[in-house]
Amino acid sequence: MKITRTDVAQKLIDYLQHRIALAELVDWAEQALMEADLDEHDVELLRDALAHLGLADVKAFGLSWEECEQLLIRLGYRALVQVSPIA
């Protein structure tokens, strides 16, 4: 399976929107880094992003909002925040 910028961005978006847990994001990133075919146009970018996401569950590394935002920018996306009251 070929992994693209869109795939990595979508997983990160899924995490930020609470559709997947951090552990799922980390597992996916680790598997993708070890087994997936990375898009040849973005190998370095994808490898760096997946490596960062794969370490997100380690306390010393973590995954801050700013890091998510920067990863999305590098992948070609802009994060916009929408806040609404709890109904």
N, CA and C atoms as an extended XYZ file, in Angstrom:
261
Properties=species:S:1:pos:R:3:atomname:S:1:resname:S:1:resid:I:1 pbc="F F F"
N         0.838       -1.181        0.000 N   MET     1
C         0.000        0.000        0.000 CA  MET     1
C         0.881        1.241        0.000 C   MET     1
N         0.637        2.145       -0.919 N   LYS     2
C         1.409        3.380       -1.015 CA  LYS     2
C         0.837        4.422       -0.049 C   LYS     2
N         1.717        5.028        0.732 N   ILE     3
C         1.335        6.073        1.680 CA  ILE     3
C         1.687        7.426        1.062 C   ILE     3
N         0.717        8.344        1.084 N   THR     4
C         0.897        9.681        0.516 CA  THR     4
C         0.757       10.747        1.602 C   THR     4
N         1.015       11.986        1.212 N   ARG     5
C         0.797       13.128        2.120 CA  ARG     5
C        -0.644       13.124        2.644 C   ARG     5
N        -1.572       12.842        1.741 N   THR     6
C        -2.993       12.849        2.108 CA  THR     6
C        -3.289       11.802        3.164 C   THR     6
N        -2.697       10.630        3.043 N   ASP     7
C        -2.923        9.569        4.026 CA  ASP     7
C        -2.448        9.989        5.414 C   ASP     7
N        -1.249       10.540        5.474 N   VAL     8
C        -0.689       10.961        6.763 CA  VAL     8
C        -1.516       12.102        7.344 C   VAL     8
N        -1.856       13.075        6.515 N   ALA     9
C        -2.674       14.196        6.986 CA  ALA     9
C        -4.020       13.706        7.494 C   ALA     9
N        -4.649       12.786        6.783 N   GLN    10
C        -5.968       12.299        7.195 CA  GLN    10
C        -5.906       11.583        8.536 C   GLN    10
N        -4.869       10.786        8.765 N   LYS    11
C        -4.723       10.113       10.071 CA  LYS    11
C        -4.547       11.136       11.183 C   LYS    11
N        -3.757       12.157       10.921 N   LEU    12
C        -3.559       13.199       11.927 CA  LEU    12
C        -4.860       13.961       12.172 C   LEU    12
N        -5.597       14.243       11.128 N   ILE    13
C        -6.903       14.896       11.260 CA  ILE    13
C        -7.859       14.010       12.047 C   ILE    13
N        -7.872       12.721       11.754 N   ASP    14
C        -8.720       11.782       12.495 CA  ASP    14
C        -8.389       11.813       13.989 C   ASP    14
N        -7.105       11.888       14.310 N   TYR    15
C        -6.693       11.973       15.713 CA  TYR    15
C        -7.165       13.288       16.337 C   TYR    15
N        -6.934       14.398       15.652 N   LEU    16
C        -7.314       15.703       16.192 CA  LEU    16
C        -8.821       15.837       16.369 C   LEU    16
N        -9.594       15.139       15.539 N   GLN    17
C       -11.055       15.178       15.639 CA  GLN    17
C       -11.601       14.020       16.477 C   GLN    17
N       -10.728       13.349       17.203 N   HIS    18
C       -11.089       12.283       18.146 CA  HIS    18
C       -11.783       11.091       17.487 C   HIS    18
N       -11.484       10.849       16.223 N   ARG    19
C       -12.026        9.665       15.555 CA  ARG    19
C       -11.139        8.447       15.796 C   ARG    19
N        -9.864        8.702       16.123 N   ILE    20
C        -8.959        7.622       16.527 CA  ILE    20
C        -8.187        8.086       17.756 C   ILE    20
N        -7.744        7.131       18.531 N   ALA    21
C        -6.976        7.426       19.746 CA  ALA    21
C        -5.496        7.614       19.387 C   ALA    21
N        -4.762        8.210       20.303 N   LEU    22
C        -3.334        8.399       20.097 CA  LEU    22
C        -2.640        7.064       19.829 C   LEU    22
N        -3.007        6.049       20.572 N   ALA    23
C        -2.385        4.736       20.387 CA  ALA    23
C        -2.604        4.202       18.970 C   ALA    23
N        -3.783        4.450       18.412 N   GLU    24
C        -4.066        4.018       17.038 CA  GLU    24
C        -3.216        4.793       16.033 C   GLU    24
N        -3.075        6.080       16.256 N   LEU    25
C        -2.243        6.909       15.387 CA  LEU    25
C        -0.795        6.422       15.419 C   LEU    25
N        -0.297        6.186       16.615 N   VAL    26
C         1.080        5.723       16.789 CA  VAL    26
C         1.279        4.362       16.118 C   VAL    26
N         0.365        3.423       16.364 N   ASP    27
C         0.469        2.094       15.751 CA  ASP    27
C         0.463        2.182       14.230 C   ASP    27
N        -0.448        2.996       13.690 N   TRP    28
C        -0.522        3.152       12.241 CA  TRP    28
C         0.784        3.712       11.686 C   TRP    28
N         1.314        4.747       12.344 N   ALA    29
C         2.553        5.382       11.880 CA  ALA    29
C         3.721        4.404       11.929 C   ALA    29
N         3.814        3.633       13.005 N   GLU    30
C         4.897        2.656       13.122 CA  GLU    30
C         4.799        1.601       12.024 C   GLU    30
N         3.600        1.087       11.802 N   GLN    31
C         3.389        0.076       10.752 CA  GLN    31
C         3.703        0.657        9.378 C   GLN    31
N         3.224        1.852        9.116 N   ALA    32
C         3.446        2.486        7.822 CA  ALA    32
C         4.932        2.713        7.572 C   ALA    32
N         5.644        3.099        8.598 N   LEU    33
C         7.078        3.350        8.472 CA  LEU    33
C         7.842        2.067        8.166 C   LEU    33
N         7.414        0.962        8.762 N   MET    34
C         8.115       -0.309        8.578 CA  MET    34
C         7.708       -1.049        7.317 C   MET    34
N         6.436       -0.966        6.943 N   GLU    35
C         5.928       -1.856        5.909 CA  GLU    35
C         5.417       -1.188        4.645 C   GLU    35
N         5.062        0.066        4.714 N   ALA    36
C         4.380        0.697        3.589 CA  ALA    36
C         5.361        1.187        2.531 C   ALA    36
N         4.838        1.350        1.351 N   ASP    37
C         5.545        1.942        0.234 CA  ASP    37
C         5.234        3.431        0.266 C   ASP    37
N         6.233        4.250        0.534 N   LEU    38
C         6.018        5.692        0.634 CA  LEU    38
C         6.057        6.318       -0.758 C   LEU    38
N         5.179        7.294       -0.980 N   ASP    39
C         5.150        8.007       -2.254 CA  ASP    39
C         6.553        8.518       -2.567 C   ASP    39
N         7.068        8.116       -3.717 N   GLU    40
C         8.457        8.438       -4.070 CA  GLU    40
C         8.727        9.933       -4.190 C   GLU    40
N         7.711       10.743       -4.389 N   HIS    41
C         7.887       12.184       -4.488 CA  HIS    41
C         8.104       12.846       -3.128 C   HIS    41
N         7.707       12.165       -2.061 N   ASP    42
C         7.736       12.760       -0.719 CA  ASP    42
C         8.354       11.834        0.323 C   ASP    42
N         9.268       10.979       -0.075 N   VAL    43
C         9.801        9.963        0.843 CA  VAL    43
C        10.359       10.589        2.113 C   VAL    43
N        11.209       11.589        1.986 N   GLU    44
C        11.833       12.191        3.167 CA  GLU    44
C        10.797       12.832        4.088 C   GLU    44
N         9.886       13.610        3.519 N   LEU    45
C         8.822       14.246        4.292 CA  LEU    45
C         7.959       13.208        4.998 C   LEU    45
N         7.549       12.181        4.281 N   LEU    46
C         6.689       11.144        4.863 CA  LEU    46
C         7.418       10.368        5.945 C   LEU    46
N         8.665       10.030        5.703 N   ARG    47
C         9.450        9.299        6.706 CA  ARG    47
C         9.584       10.130        7.986 C   ARG    47
N         9.874       11.424        7.837 N   ASP    48
C         9.999       12.307        9.007 CA  ASP    48
C         8.674       12.411        9.769 C   ASP    48
N         7.580       12.608        9.030 N   ALA    49
C         6.264       12.743        9.670 CA  ALA    49
C         5.864       11.459       10.375 C   ALA    49
N         6.054       10.331        9.724 N   LEU    50
C         5.690        9.043       10.331 CA  LEU    50
C         6.555        8.743       11.551 C   LEU    50
N         7.835        9.067       11.471 N   ALA    51
C         8.719        8.850       12.619 CA  ALA    51
C         8.264        9.698       13.808 C   ALA    51
N         7.902       10.940       13.545 N   HIS    52
C         7.427       11.826       14.615 CA  HIS    52
C         6.138       11.276       15.226 C   HIS    52
N         5.196       10.879       14.390 N   LEU    53
C         3.925       10.345       14.889 CA  LEU    53
C         4.134        9.018       15.610 C   LEU    53
N         5.080        8.240       15.156 N   GLY    54
C         5.354        6.951       15.789 CA  GLY    54
C         5.917        7.071       17.191 C   GLY    54
N         6.459        8.231       17.517 N   LEU    55
C         7.009        8.462       18.861 CA  LEU    55
C         6.079        9.290       19.747 C   LEU    55
N         4.899        9.601       19.254 N   ALA    56
C         3.987       10.513       19.958 CA  ALA    56
C         3.503        9.981       21.305 C   ALA    56
N         3.605        8.682       21.529 N   ASP    57
C         3.154        8.125       22.808 CA  ASP    57
C         4.267        8.054       23.840 C   ASP    57
N         5.461        8.492       23.490 N   VAL    58
C         6.587        8.518       24.421 CA  VAL    58
C         6.581        9.869       25.115 C   VAL    58
N         6.564        9.855       26.436 N   LYS    59
C         6.407       11.087       27.209 CA  LYS    59
C         7.421       12.160       26.823 C   LYS    59
N         8.638       11.764       26.566 N   ALA    60
C         9.680       12.734       26.227 CA  ALA    60
C         9.414       13.430       24.889 C   ALA    60
N         8.635       12.801       24.018 N   PHE    61
C         8.367       13.385       22.708 CA  PHE    61
C         6.981       14.010       22.657 C   PHE    61
N         5.944       13.252       22.943 N   GLY    62
C         4.581       13.774       22.948 CA  GLY    62
C         4.156       14.282       21.579 C   GLY    62
N         3.017       14.957       21.560 N   LEU    63
C         2.493       15.517       20.316 CA  LEU    63
C         1.659       16.742       20.681 C   LEU    63
N         2.258       17.905       20.600 N   SER    64
C         1.555       19.145       20.965 CA  SER    64
C         0.712       19.631       19.795 C   SER    64
N        -0.189       20.559       20.105 N   TRP    65
C        -1.005       21.181       19.062 CA  TRP    65
C        -0.102       21.833       18.018 C   TRP    65
N         0.924       22.537       18.477 N   GLU    66
C         1.823       23.223       17.563 CA  GLU    66
C         2.524       22.235       16.632 C   GLU    66
N         2.909       21.084       17.153 N   GLU    67
C         3.551       20.067       16.312 CA  GLU    67
C         2.574       19.514       15.279 C   GLU    67
N         1.341       19.282       15.688 N   CYS    68
C         0.316       18.824       14.738 CA  CYS    68
C         0.116       19.852       13.644 C   CYS    68
N         0.020       21.115       14.047 N   GLU    69
C        -0.179       22.195       13.085 CA  GLU    69
C         0.982       22.263       12.103 C   GLU    69
N         2.209       22.163       12.596 N   GLN    70
C         3.389       22.222       11.732 CA  GLN    70
C         3.473       21.015       10.796 C   GLN    70
N         3.138       19.844       11.308 N   LEU    71
C         3.116       18.654       10.452 CA  LEU    71
C         2.107       18.824        9.322 C   LEU    71
N         0.922       19.316        9.664 N   LEU    72
C        -0.101       19.534        8.636 CA  LEU    72
C         0.372       20.549        7.597 C   LEU    72
N         1.016       21.603        8.024 N   ILE    73
C         1.541       22.604        7.090 CA  ILE    73
C         2.559       21.959        6.154 C   ILE    73
N         3.470       21.181        6.708 N   ARG    74
C         4.478       20.502        5.873 CA  ARG    74
C         3.832       19.544        4.879 C   ARG    74
N         2.678       18.985        5.251 N   LEU    75
C         1.963       18.061        4.382 CA  LEU    75
C         1.065       18.787        3.381 C   LEU    75
N         0.981       20.111        3.507 N   GLY    76
C         0.205       20.903        2.560 CA  GLY    76
C        -1.199       21.242        3.027 C   GLY    76
N        -1.419       21.240        4.331 N   TYR    77
C        -2.739       21.524        4.893 CA  TYR    77
C        -2.642       22.648        5.918 C   TYR    77
N        -3.753       23.324        6.150 N   ARG    78
C        -3.825       24.360        7.175 CA  ARG    78
C        -4.873       23.942        8.189 C   ARG    78
N        -4.526       24.005        9.449 N   ALA    79
C        -5.460       23.657       10.514 CA  ALA    79
C        -6.261       24.885       10.919 C   ALA    79
N        -7.563       24.725       10.977 N   LEU    80
C        -8.453       25.772       11.453 CA  LEU    80
C        -9.219       25.207       12.648 C   LEU    80
N        -9.347       25.998       13.684 N   VAL    81
C       -10.019       25.543       14.892 CA  VAL    81
C       -11.417       26.138       14.959 C   VAL    81
N       -12.381       25.287       15.278 N   GLN    82
C       -13.740       25.753       15.489 CA  GLN    82
C       -14.148       25.327       16.887 C   GLN    82
N       -14.638       26.269       17.654 N   VAL    83
C       -15.030       25.993       19.036 CA  VAL    83
C       -16.521       26.291       19.178 C   VAL    83
N       -17.236       25.397       19.813 N   SER    84
C       -18.664       25.615       20.045 CA  SER    84
C       -19.020       25.149       21.452 C   SER    84
N       -20.076       25.727       22.022 N   PRO    85
C       -20.463       25.338       23.377 CA  PRO    85
C       -20.988       23.905       23.401 C   PRO    85
N       -20.825       23.259       24.541 N   ILE    86
C       -21.350       21.910       24.731 CA  ILE    86
C       -22.862       22.046       24.914 C   ILE    86
N       -23.593       21.303       24.142 N   ALA    87
C       -25.060       21.398       24.195 CA  ALA    87
C       -25.615       20.520       25.292 C   ALA    87
